[in-house]
Each structure stands twice: as C-alpha cells, then as structure tokens.
C-alpha cells in the first residue's frame, strides 16, 4: 500500500489516510514529552546568618525587640525607635 514519512519513520498507510498518519506522529511526540518525569526544581540557597544580619542592617534595623510585638524590626526614628512591623515607637512621636 501507499507509504508516508511521519517524524522520520516510514508509515504504511491503509486506505491512503496520509493526513491522519502525519498528525499522529507529532501528537505521539508530545505525549512522550509529557510522560517524562519532571526535573526537581533546584532548592533555593538559604541565606547565611551573616547575610541576614547584613540585610537587616541595610534596612536600618537596630537589633532591638519591639516592646509591643516583640519583632526585631525597630528602626531609627529621630532620637527614638519605631517598629516597622506594628508602627509603635519607644516613646517619641
């Protein structure tokens, strides 16, 4: 019977259905791609303690705990400190 080349393979056709054979090979290739196991995403590197300290200093954190929410997000606000998390101050306005 007639033959057609689909995706590099010679395919024997029955009833001259070349269009179906030509479409089947790319679909089979797509199906094979989806059957492949996905590669695991690369884990993100955890910042070291020194990198976290450097980032905190760059944000202006003073290293003091907030008296209201206990987060260490106190930044200089004039002569006092203000919490970036909850907005409370150490007494100044």
Residue pairs with C-beta under 8 A, 6 or more apart in sequence:
1 12
1 13
1 14
1 16
2 12
2 13
2 16
2 18
3 10
3 11
3 12
3 13
4 10
4 11
4 13
4 18
4 21
4 22
5 11
6 21
6 22
6 24
6 25
7 25
7 26
7 28
7 29
9 25
11 21
11 25
13 21
47 55
56 63
56 72
59 75
59 84
60 75
60 76
61 72
61 73
61 74
61 75
61 84
62 74
62 75
62 76
62 81
63 72
63 74
64 72
64 74
64 81
65 71
65 72
65 74
66 72
66 73
66 74
66 83
66 85
66 86
66 88
67 88
67 90
68 83
68 86
68 88
69 83
69 85
69 86
69 88
71 83
71 84
71 85
71 86
73 83
73 84
73 85
74 81
74 82
74 83
74 84
74 90
75 81
75 82
75 83
75 84
76 82
77 89
77 92
78 92
79 92
80 89
80 90
80 91
80 92
81 89
81 90
82 88
82 89
82 90
83 89
